[in-house]
Amino acid sequence: MEERLTVNITIKAAIATTTALSLLALSPSARAEPTRTCQFNPDLGVPNPLGMRAYITITQEDGNTSFLYEQFPANILSAQVPATIATNRLLTFYKTGLEAARLLMLQNPDFYTELVGYPDPEGFAPVNAVLTCTP
């Protein structure tokens, strides 16, 4: 009888723990914020202001927003060994949502200059205009 009682209590404890964990997983505060991404959208019919070999992708994740500048590999002409070089630069705004980070980039040209690695008189605005975000 004592063995049966112990097994019954153990099963009830396991069910209670599983139920509590399930409720915690469903609570809004426990769920992770969905990742949002913005990228160049060729369907807009506007050319990429960065050209055909460079892109900026914006990602909002865990309350931070990152801007990734990627320049596709280019061949380095060398008689010794075939080689390519690519550029990737990442700028992260901590504890900043996607819309606020985009606004910072528009209002502060120095951020955009640091991201792409060169001063651009037009700044981030032309790039921002051709980005589409999901979700």
Buried (B, 14 or more C-beta within 10 A) or exposed (E): EEEEEEEEEEEEEEEEEEEEEEEEEEEEEEEEEEEBBBBBEEEEEEEBBBEEEBBBBBBBBEEBBBBBBBBEEEEEEEEEEEEEEEBEBEBEBEEBBBEEBBBBBBEEBEBBBBBBEEEBEEBBEBBBEBBEBEE
